[in-house]
Amino acid sequence: MDKRNLLLISNSTMRGEAYLGWCKDMIADFCRRHNVKKVLFVPYAGVSLAPNGLTKSYDAYEAKVAAVYKEFGVKLTSVHHKALPVNAVYDTDCVAVGGGNTFHLVRELQRTGLMQAIRQRAFDGMPYMGWSAGSNVAGPTLCTTNDMPIVMPASFDCMGLVPFQINPHYTDFFDPKHGGETRDDRLKEYIMVNPKATVAAIREATALLLEDGKLSLIGKPNKMKVFKTKMENTKEYGLRSKIDFLLKA
């Protein structure tokens, strides 16, 4: 029996909308369905939200996210206040991992022991939600992040809550004035040197939801693109598409 309950959101902000505004109802519904009253927040991807060091940055990030969760009656507390971070994972209804820099997030998850603790609890059924970097780390590795490697984690390994790679903020926009690689080019490079991998590239204003063993794409009607080794197998999938095959990637 698959106990995982995952909400993996591509992005937290949309132009012209409040922070987490586009997905607030989605998060609230997820919390209600799983009777979530308190959330442990992981802010370690947020390295530039305040000018006076990481602790201030984490405080600012926590306040920003907590204000949104408070609107639908859920108490959110950041793990950076906890003397024993791993213990805190076993004393919460849900873990939420925010976006920012994935390399810094992964280094801190590994350093604190949170990576393994969250993985264990999520496979035991604890609801997990993430956005941007927080969704990327739900896959096997961070290798399909869009971020710069500002620090070096112990390894690129992540939680493996799903067996496929995730690329959040996916776009196939091509600027004819730009001479560099497109996102598709970058993801195809990854696939070429990791031929057994599958990448789910999720566009903004969408999320992946795993409940009751069923995986679905939710949000606004933006299609997801799935990359596999044989490029002819690269396809797009909409909100009503069957995508459970990704769980066997």
C-alpha positions in Angstrom: 0.0 0.0 0.0 1.4 3.4 -1.0 1.2 5.8 2.0 2.8 8.8 0.3 0.9 12.1 0.4 2.9 14.6 -1.7 2.1 18.1 -3.0 5.0 19.2 -5.3 4.4 22.8 -6.5 6.4 24.3 -9.4 6.5 27.9 -8.1 5.4 30.1 -5.2 4.9 33.4 -6.9 3.0 34.6 -10.0 3.4 38.0 -11.4 0.7 40.3 -10.0 -0.3 37.9 -7.2 0.5 37.6 -3.5 3.1 35.2 -2.3 1.7 31.7 -2.6 -1.5 33.4 -3.8 -2.0 31.2 -6.9 -1.7 27.9 -4.9 -3.0 28.9 -1.5 -6.3 27.1 -1.9 -4.4 24.1 -3.2 -2.3 24.0 -0.1 -5.3 24.6 2.2 -7.2 21.8 0.6 -4.2 19.4 1.0 -3.9 20.3 4.7 -7.7 19.8 5.3 -7.7 16.4 3.5 -4.9 15.2 5.7 -6.0 16.9 9.0 -2.8 19.0 9.2 -2.8 21.4 12.1 0.9 22.2 12.4 3.6 22.3 9.8 7.4 22.2 10.2 8.9 24.5 7.6 12.3 24.1 6.1 13.7 27.5 5.1 17.2 26.5 4.1 16.8 27.4 0.4 16.1 31.0 1.3 19.6 32.5 1.5 18.8 36.0 0.3 15.6 37.1 1.9 17.2 39.4 4.5 20.4 41.5 4.5 21.9 40.5 7.8 22.9 36.9 7.5 21.2 33.5 7.2 19.4 33.5 10.5 17.7 36.7 9.7 16.9 35.4 6.2 15.3 32.3 7.7 13.3 34.4 10.2 12.0 36.5 7.3 11.1 33.4 5.2 9.3 31.8 8.1 7.2 34.9 8.8 6.3 35.2 5.1 5.1 31.6 4.8 3.5 31.4 8.3 1.3 34.4 7.5 -0.2 32.5 4.5 -0.8 29.3 6.4 -2.4 31.2 9.3 -5.1 32.3 6.9 -6.5 28.8 6.8 -5.8 27.9 10.4 -2.5 26.0 10.2 0.4 26.9 12.5 3.8 26.9 10.8 7.1 26.9 12.6 10.6 26.9 11.0 13.0 24.1 11.8 15.9 26.5 12.2 14.6 27.3 15.7 14.9 23.7 16.8 17.8 22.5 18.8 17.2 18.9 17.5 15.9 19.3 13.9 15.5 15.5 13.3 13.3 15.2 16.4 11.1 18.0 15.2 10.3 16.0 12.0 8.8 13.3 14.3 6.7 15.8 16.1 4.8 17.5 13.3 1.8 16.8 11.1 3.5 17.8 7.9 6.7 19.1 6.5 6.9 22.0 4.0 10.1 22.8 2.1 10.3 26.2 0.5 12.0 27.4 -2.6 15.3 29.3 -3.2 18.7 27.8 -3.9 18.6 24.0 -4.2 22.3 23.5 -3.6 22.2 25.3 -0.2 19.0 23.5 0.7 20.5 20.1 0.0 23.6 20.9 1.9 21.7 21.8 5.0 19.2 18.9 4.7 22.2 16.6 4.6 24.2 18.4 7.3 21.3 18.3 9.8 20.1 14.8 9.1 16.8 16.1 7.9 17.0 14.5 4.4 16.7 10.9 5.7 14.3 11.8 8.5 11.8 13.5 6.2 12.1 10.7 3.7 11.3 8.1 6.3 8.3 10.0 7.6 7.0 10.7 4.1 7.1 7.1 3.1 5.2 6.3 6.4 2.4 8.7 5.3 3.3 12.1 6.7 2.1 14.8 4.2 4.9 16.5 2.5 4.7 19.7 0.4 7.3 21.7 -1.4 7.6 24.4 -4.0 10.4 25.1 -6.4 13.6 23.8 -4.7 11.3 22.0 -2.2 9.8 20.1 -5.1 13.1 19.4 -6.8 14.5 17.7 -3.7 11.6 15.3 -3.6 13.2 13.5 -6.6 16.3 11.3 -6.6 18.8 14.1 -7.1 19.1 17.8 -7.4 20.7 17.5 -10.9 17.7 19.0 -12.7 17.5 22.2 -10.6 17.8 25.6 -12.4 20.0 27.0 -9.6 23.7 28.0 -9.4 25.9 25.8 -7.2 26.7 28.5 -4.6 27.8 25.8 -2.1 28.8 22.2 -2.4 26.6 19.6 -0.7 28.0 16.3 0.4 26.4 14.7 -2.6 23.7 15.5 -5.1 21.4 12.8 -3.7 18.0 14.0 -2.5 15.0 12.4 -0.8 13.8 10.1 -3.6 10.1 10.5 -2.6 9.3 10.0 -6.2 11.5 7.9 -8.6 11.7 10.6 -11.3 13.6 13.9 -11.6 11.7 17.1 -11.3 12.4 20.4 -13.1 10.3 23.1 -11.6 9.6 26.5 -13.3 9.9 24.7 -16.6 9.6 26.8 -19.7 10.2 26.2 -23.4 10.4 29.9 -24.2 13.1 30.6 -26.8 14.6 34.0 -27.1 16.0 34.5 -30.6 18.4 37.1 -29.2 19.9 34.7 -26.8 22.8 32.5 -27.9 22.9 30.0 -25.0 21.2 26.7 -24.4 17.4 26.4 -23.8 15.9 24.6 -20.9 15.2 21.7 -23.2 18.8 21.6 -24.3 19.9 21.4 -20.6 17.5 18.6 -19.7 18.4 16.6 -22.8 22.1 16.8 -21.7 21.1 15.3 -18.4 19.1 12.6 -20.0 21.9 11.7 -22.4 24.4 11.0 -19.6 21.7 9.5 -17.3 19.9 7.2 -19.8 17.8 5.4 -17.1 16.4 8.7 -15.8 13.1 10.3 -16.4 12.5 14.1 -15.9 9.1 15.6 -15.2 9.3 19.3 -16.2 6.5 21.1 -14.6 5.5 24.6 -15.8 4.6 27.4 -13.4 1.0 27.4 -12.0 1.0 23.6 -11.8 1.8 21.0 -9.2 2.2 17.2 -8.9 -0.1 15.6 -6.4 0.4 12.1 -5.1 -2.4 10.6 -2.9 -3.8 7.1 -2.6 -1.1 5.8 -4.9 -2.3 8.0 -7.8 -0.2 10.8 -9.4 -1.8 13.7 -11.1 -1.0 17.1 -12.5 -3.1 19.9 -11.0 -3.4 23.6 -11.2 -3.9 25.9 -14.2 -4.1 24.3 -17.7 -0.4 24.2 -18.4 1.1 21.0 -19.8 4.0 19.1 -18.2 6.8 17.8 -20.4 8.4 14.4 -19.7 11.9 13.8 -20.9 13.2 10.3 -21.5 16.4 9.0 -23.2 14.9 8.4 -26.6 13.9 12.0 -27.6 11.0 10.7 -29.6 9.5 9.7 -26.2 9.6 13.2 -25.0 5.9 14.1 -24.6 3.6 16.7 -23.0 0.8 15.8 -20.6 -2.2 17.8 -19.5 -4.3 18.0 -16.3 -6.4 15.0 -17.3 -3.6 12.9 -18.6 -2.7 9.6 -16.9 0.8 10.0 -15.5 1.0 7.1 -13.0 3.6 5.6 -15.3 6.1 8.1 -13.7 5.9 6.2 -10.5 7.5 3.3 -12.3 10.3 5.4 -13.8 
